Amino acid sequence: MLTAAIDIKPLWETVVAAVIAGLGVTLAFSITILGFTRMADLSREERLPEAFLFGAIGVVSSAVWIAAIVFGVIVMAS
């Protein structure tokens, strides 16, 4: 009787990478929403320095999750 040998290490690495990527992208997208909504609220209150800071946080976190998605597509395509 032949049994298939399953190499657990690559499977485990894939699962861990998927969980980290999923949580990371979700967190970055949540920070994007926080940054842009706080920016809008603060700009209505005419608190422009704080609004600029939250806008910058929104832009940086947007770049993070967009880069993570592009990286994931490139890895899957290769």
ChimeraX attribute file (.defattr): number of C-alpha atoms within 10 A of each C-alpha:
attribute: neighborCount
match mode: 1-to-1
recipient: residues
	/A:1	2
	/A:2	4
	/A:3	5
	/A:4	5
	/A:5	6
	/A:6	8
	/A:7	8
	/A:8	9
	/A:9	9
	/A:10	10
	/A:11	11
	/A:12	11
	/A:13	11
	/A:14	12
	/A:15	12
	/A:16	12
	/A:17	12
	/A:18	13
	/A:19	12
	/A:20	12
	/A:21	16
	/A:22	12
	/A:23	12
	/A:24	15
	/A:25	20
	/A:26	13
	/A:27	14
	/A:28	20
	/A:29	19
	/A:30	15
	/A:31	20
	/A:32	24
	/A:33	16
	/A:34	16
	/A:35	23
	/A:36	19
	/A:37	16
	/A:38	19
	/A:39	24
	/A:40	16
	/A:41	12
	/A:42	17
	/A:43	16
	/A:44	11
	/A:45	10
	/A:46	11
	/A:47	12
	/A:48	14
	/A:49	12
	/A:50	14
	/A:51	22
	/A:52	18
	/A:53	14
	/A:54	22
	/A:55	21
	/A:56	16
	/A:57	19
	/A:58	24
	/A:59	15
	/A:60	16
	/A:61	22
	/A:62	20
	/A:63	15
	/A:64	17
	/A:65	21
	/A:66	15
	/A:67	13
	/A:68	17
	/A:69	14
	/A:70	12
	/A:71	12
	/A:72	13
	/A:73	11
	/A:74	10
	/A:75	9
	/A:76	8
	/A:77	7
	/A:78	5
